[in-house]
């Protein structure tokens, strides 16, 4: 699961999608940010992505230190966020990186038995 990781093969796996949504909800919730999940694995990825983009945009303007703390909590490497474009595209790409990281956390726990971490 290196830098070439693609979540496409897991986007519609209900167990993985549900666990990833729970991880996103948990991580954002620690910063009092509510993220919702309908439970539909066919729309979950886009549903989460569309919720994260405006939250990230808002945080970057209103509370950059909270955004930094959130990214630290998610364990998103700074090197991956350093060269993102500016404007709305920045937050779309950041949201995608967050979802990829959260998927990785779930997959690592599932396949390597790291229960309770994250």
SULHU-V827997 format. One line per field, one symbol per residue. burial: 1 if it has 16 or more other C-alpha atoms within 10 Angstrom, else 0. Layout:
burial = ???
This chain:
burial = 0000000000110001111111111111000000101000100110111001101110000000001001100101000000000000011111111111111111100000000000
